[in-house]
Amino acid sequence: MAGPQLEIVKFGVYVFFPVGVMLYFGGPQFYDNYVKGIKFWPDYNTTYKPPTTSKEVRDALEQMKAEREDRWIKALKAKQEQKQQQQQQQDQQ
């Protein structure tokens, strides 16, 4: 055993280390320098606002359906072009 002096030092570290950490990280200077500048929430004007009335819901649904249909058409055209290119390459060989 190391003796009572080591126990006193360990006790001091156990008690004063958390107190020192709280004083450093909980102080107003640390908050002003490191925490205050962080923007946690996005700007309200740039966030998505869900529709609130039934007309807005219907309009949003129609818009989503149109966008989905456009994506499907683009994917179908790309797939057809890819097949045509593969057939042309096979024909050339």
C-alpha positions in Angstrom: 0.0 0.0 0.0 1.1 3.5 -0.7 -0.2 5.1 2.4 -2.7 7.8 3.4 -0.9 10.6 1.5 -1.7 8.9 -1.8 -5.3 8.5 -0.8 -5.5 12.2 0.0 -4.1 13.1 -3.4 -6.5 10.7 -5.1 -9.4 12.2 -3.2 -8.3 15.7 -4.2 -8.1 14.7 -7.9 -11.5 13.0 -7.7 -13.1 16.1 -6.2 -11.3 19.0 -7.9 -11.0 17.7 -11.4 -14.8 17.7 -12.1 -15.0 21.1 -10.3 -12.3 22.5 -12.5 -13.9 21.1 -15.7 -17.2 22.6 -14.7 -15.6 26.0 -14.0 -13.8 26.0 -17.4 -16.6 24.6 -19.7 -19.4 26.3 -17.8 -17.9 29.7 -17.7 -19.3 32.6 -19.8 -16.1 33.2 -21.7 -16.0 29.6 -23.0 -19.7 30.0 -24.0 -19.1 33.2 -25.8 -16.1 31.9 -27.7 -17.2 28.4 -28.7 -20.9 27.9 -28.2 -22.7 31.1 -29.0 -21.7 31.2 -32.7 -23.1 27.8 -33.5 -26.4 27.9 -35.4 -28.3 24.9 -34.2 -31.7 25.5 -35.8 -32.0 26.3 -39.5 -33.4 29.6 -40.7 -37.2 29.6 -40.6 -37.6 31.1 -44.0 -35.5 28.4 -45.7 -37.2 25.4 -44.0 -39.9 23.3 -45.6 -43.4 24.4 -44.6 -45.9 21.6 -45.0 -49.3 22.3 -46.5 -52.0 23.3 -44.0 -55.2 23.5 -46.0 -56.8 20.7 -48.0 -56.3 22.7 -51.2 -52.6 23.1 -50.5 -52.4 19.3 -49.7 -54.0 18.5 -53.0 -51.7 20.9 -54.9 -48.6 19.4 -53.2 -49.8 15.9 -54.0 -50.3 16.7 -57.6 -46.8 18.4 -57.8 -45.2 15.3 -56.2 -47.0 13.0 -58.6 -45.8 15.1 -61.6 -42.2 15.1 -60.3 -42.3 11.4 -59.8 -43.7 10.8 -63.3 -40.9 13.0 -64.7 -38.3 11.0 -62.9 -39.8 7.8 -64.3 -39.9 9.1 -67.8 -36.3 10.2 -67.6 -35.2 6.9 -66.2 -37.1 5.0 -68.9 -35.5 7.2 -71.7 -32.1 6.6 -70.2 -32.7 2.9 -70.1 -33.9 2.8 -73.7 -30.9 4.9 -74.8 -28.6 2.5 -73.0 -30.2 -0.5 -74.7 -29.9 1.2 -78.1 -26.2 1.9 -77.5 -25.6 -1.7 -76.5 -27.4 -2.9 -79.7 -25.3 -0.6 -81.9 -22.1 -1.9 -80.3 -23.2 -5.5 -80.9 -24.1 -4.7 -84.5 -20.7 -3.1 -85.1 -19.0 -6.3 -83.9 
